[in-house]
Amino acid sequence: MAAALLLLGSCACAEQPTPLAQITGELPHDESAFTQGLLYYDGALFETTGKRGHSRLRRVDPTSGEITRQIQLPQRYFGEGLARVGNRLFWLTWQAQQAFVFDIDTFERVGTRTYEGEGWGLTYDGAHLIMSDGSATLRVLDPADFCVVRRIAVHDGDHAIDKLNELEYIDGEIWANIWYSDRIARIDPATGAVRAWLDARNLRTALGERGANANVLNGIAWDGEHRRIYLTGKYWPRLFSVAAPADIAQTASPR
């Protein structure tokens, strides 16, 4: 995505009312982190940050905010989204057309994948990786070689929804935050239709004066065991846990 940050905007409006995120807790977050990817696994948060010379992969204790392991990409790479497949972490880059694969325990680099165009967000549905590139189309990828299995055209009614960014797979839905927006789209992976929206503007309000330097909402992680969602943003000093909406399935997403 472009490094320059613009004013927050809004995307196409769904016909149904958009519920506010229900905040259940606040946790510390590194306010120097230009957050790109976020996921929860085995009691820890895994986060990637962007900007050249500052692109890091880190494991974080969600309670204390302590970084327990961290590596940095070489200066020439601009890190982007993150997904877990088994004991491997897949980390996209913005314009280098490469994804790096790391061992989840040691952060040792164990592979590379290539793709065309830009890399933005990434998630895993239990069988395939799903990647965003800032457009209204998501690519479904084979983790073995990043071959495009199919494409998902995302829309809300007649409106194509672009600027799809950070992704998370939650109970059979793809959740995507929309760049420059405080709303999150809940997408049907079969049809690309936006089933519902989640309004997270109250998180920004909750930052108060602490959020003077906070930028866009960016970062969605799903804790299926405890049925909670973690949300944060670029340069946010806090990470929020929010309740899962009552209308999503009462089963954990594939692991």
C-alpha positions in Angstrom: 0.0 0.0 0.0 1.2 3.6 -0.4 3.3 4.8 2.4 1.7 8.2 2.4 -1.3 8.3 4.7 -4.5 10.1 3.7 -7.5 11.3 5.6 -10.0 8.7 6.7 -12.9 8.1 4.4 -15.9 5.8 4.2 -16.9 3.0 1.9 -20.2 2.0 0.4 -22.9 1.8 2.9 -24.7 -1.5 3.6 -28.5 -1.2 3.8 -28.6 -2.9 7.3 -27.6 -0.9 10.4 -23.9 -1.2 11.2 -23.3 -2.2 14.8 -20.5 -0.6 16.8 -17.7 -2.9 18.0 -18.4 -4.0 21.6 -15.1 -3.3 23.5 -14.4 -5.9 26.2 -10.9 -4.9 27.1 -7.9 -2.7 26.4 -4.3 -3.8 26.2 -0.9 -2.1 25.6 0.3 -1.8 22.0 3.6 -0.5 20.6 2.6 3.0 19.3 5.7 3.0 17.0 4.3 0.0 15.1 3.1 0.6 11.6 0.8 -2.4 12.0 0.3 -4.5 8.8 -0.7 -8.0 9.8 -2.0 -9.4 13.1 -3.0 -12.9 14.2 -3.5 -14.8 17.4 -2.1 -18.3 18.1 -1.2 -20.4 21.2 -1.6 -17.5 23.6 0.4 -15.0 21.7 -0.1 -12.3 19.1 2.0 -12.3 15.9 2.3 -8.9 14.3 4.0 -7.6 11.2 4.9 -3.9 10.7 5.7 -2.0 7.6 7.9 0.8 6.1 11.3 0.2 4.7 13.9 -0.2 7.4 11.2 -0.8 10.0 9.4 -3.9 8.7 9.4 -6.4 11.6 7.8 -9.7 12.5 7.2 -10.1 16.2 5.6 -12.3 18.8 3.9 -10.3 21.5 2.5 -11.1 24.9 -1.1 -9.7 24.5 -1.4 -8.9 28.2 1.8 -7.0 28.8 2.6 -5.9 25.2 6.1 -7.4 25.7 7.8 -8.4 22.4 9.2 -11.9 23.1 10.7 -12.5 19.7 11.4 -10.2 16.7 13.2 -10.1 13.4 13.5 -7.4 10.8 13.4 -7.5 7.0 16.3 -6.0 5.0 16.0 -2.3 4.2 14.7 -2.8 0.7 11.5 -4.6 1.8 8.2 -3.1 2.9 6.5 -5.7 5.0 2.8 -6.3 4.7 0.2 -8.9 5.8 0.7 -12.1 7.8 -1.0 -15.5 8.0 -0.3 -18.9 9.7 -0.4 -22.3 8.0 0.4 -24.9 10.6 3.8 -24.1 12.0 4.7 -21.7 9.2 4.2 -17.9 9.0 3.7 -16.3 5.6 4.7 -12.7 5.4 3.8 -10.6 2.4 5.8 -7.6 1.0 4.2 -4.6 -0.6 5.9 -4.2 -4.0 8.7 -6.8 -4.1 6.2 -9.6 -5.2 7.6 -11.9 -2.6 6.3 -13.6 0.5 8.7 -15.0 3.0 8.0 -18.1 5.0 9.2 -18.5 8.6 9.1 -21.2 11.3 6.6 -20.0 13.9 8.8 -21.1 16.8 12.3 -19.9 15.8 11.4 -17.2 13.2 14.0 -18.9 10.9 13.3 -18.2 7.3 12.4 -21.5 5.6 11.0 -20.5 2.2 9.9 -17.9 -0.3 6.8 -17.5 -2.5 6.3 -15.2 -5.4 3.2 -13.4 -6.8 2.2 -10.7 -9.3 1.3 -7.2 -8.2 1.2 -5.8 -4.7 0.7 -7.7 -1.5 -1.5 -6.1 1.2 -3.4 -8.4 3.6 -3.3 -12.2 4.1 -5.3 -14.9 5.9 -5.8 -18.6 5.9 -9.2 -20.5 5.7 -7.9 -23.9 6.7 -7.1 -24.9 3.1 -6.0 -21.8 1.1 -4.4 -18.5 1.7 -6.5 -15.4 0.8 -4.6 -12.3 -0.2 -5.7 -8.7 -0.8 -3.9 -6.1 -3.0 -5.9 -3.0 -2.4 -8.4 -3.7 -5.1 -12.0 -5.1 -4.8 -10.7 -8.6 -5.7 -9.2 -11.2 -3.3 -6.9 -13.9 -4.6 -7.3 -17.4 -3.2 -3.8 -19.1 -3.2 -2.3 -22.5 -2.8 0.1 -22.2 0.1 2.5 -24.6 -1.6 3.3 -22.4 -4.6 1.0 -19.4 -4.4 -0.8 -20.5 -7.5 -4.1 -18.6 -7.8 -7.0 -21.1 -7.2 -9.7 -18.5 -7.8 -10.6 -14.9 -7.3 -13.3 -13.3 -5.1 -14.9 -10.1 -6.3 -16.1 -8.3 -3.2 -19.2 -6.2 -3.3 -21.9 -4.7 -1.2 -25.1 -4.8 -3.3 -24.1 -3.2 -6.6 -21.0 -1.5 -5.1 -17.6 -3.0 -5.5 -15.7 -2.7 -2.2 -12.0 -1.8 -2.9 -9.2 -0.8 -0.5 -9.5 -4.3 1.1 -6.5 -4.5 3.4 -5.8 -6.6 6.5 -7.7 -9.8 6.5 -8.8 -12.4 9.1 -10.8 -15.6 8.6 -13.5 -15.8 11.3 -16.1 -18.6 11.4 -16.5 -19.0 7.7 -16.3 -15.3 6.9 -13.4 -13.2 5.6 -13.1 -10.0 7.7 -11.4 -7.1 6.0 -10.6 -3.7 7.2 -11.0 -1.0 4.6 -8.0 1.3 4.2 -8.8 4.8 5.4 -12.0 3.6 7.1 -13.0 2.6 10.6 -15.4 -0.1 9.3 -14.7 -3.8 8.8 -16.4 -5.8 6.1 -17.6 -9.3 6.8 -17.4 -11.1 3.5 -19.0 -14.3 2.2 -16.0 -16.2 0.7 -18.2 -18.1 -1.7 -19.9 -15.1 -3.3 -17.9 -12.1 -2.3 -21.0 -10.4 -0.9 -20.5 -8.3 2.2 -22.8 -10.0 4.8 -22.5 -7.2 7.3 -20.3 -4.4 8.5 -18.7 -3.7 11.9 -18.2 -0.1 12.9 -15.0 0.4 14.9 -14.9 4.2 15.2 -15.6 3.9 18.9 -12.2 2.4 19.3 -10.6 5.5 18.0 -12.7 7.6 20.4 -11.6 5.3 23.3 -8.0 6.2 22.5 -8.7 9.8 23.6 -5.7 12.0 24.0 -3.4 8.9 23.9 -4.3 8.6 20.2 -3.0 11.9 19.1 -0.6 10.2 16.6 -2.8 7.3 15.9 -3.4 6.5 12.2 -5.7 4.1 10.3 -7.4 1.1 11.8 -5.3 -1.9 10.7 -5.0 -5.2 12.4 -7.6 -8.0 13.1 -6.8 -11.2 15.1 -9.3 -13.9 16.0 -9.0 -16.0 19.3 -11.4 -18.8 18.5 -11.0 -20.5 21.8 -12.2 -17.5 23.8 -14.3 -16.1 21.0 -12.8 -12.7 21.0 -11.4 -10.4 18.4 -8.4 -8.2 18.7 -8.3 -4.9 16.8 -5.7 -2.2 16.6 -4.2 0.3 14.1 -1.1 1.9 12.8 0.7 3.8 15.5 -2.1 3.0 18.0 -1.0 2.9 21.7 -3.7 0.4 22.6 -5.0 -2.9 21.3 -8.7 -3.6 21.9 -10.4 -6.9 22.5 -14.0 -6.9 21.2 -16.8 -9.4 21.5 -17.6 -11.6 18.5 -21.0 -10.5 17.0 -23.8 -12.8 18.2 -24.8 -13.8 14.7 -21.5 -15.5 13.7 -21.3 -19.3 14.0 -20.6 -20.8 17.4 -17.7 -22.9 16.2 -14.1 -22.0 16.0 -12.6 -21.4 12.6 -10.4 -24.1 11.1 -6.9 -24.4 12.6 
